[in-house]
């Protein structure tokens, strides 16, 4: 279950980040600034991903895992 839940968290994060990936590419290719709101949003997504992955890894049983998954707190754009 932990493997499946970690994969689900990563898929959610990838989906959320994909919307602004073009800005990262634009920055790398043409040195065009990334809006600070976008940087903040992406950092929050990455932070929530890390928090959830750690909590999933530390879950001691199915109930603890369910609590972690129910407590997802993805940022709003």
Secondary structure, 3 states (H helix, E strand, C coil): CHHHHHHHHHHHHHHHHHCCHHHHHHHHHHCCCCCHHHHHHHHHHHHHHHHHHHHHHHCCCHHHHHHHHHCCCCCCC
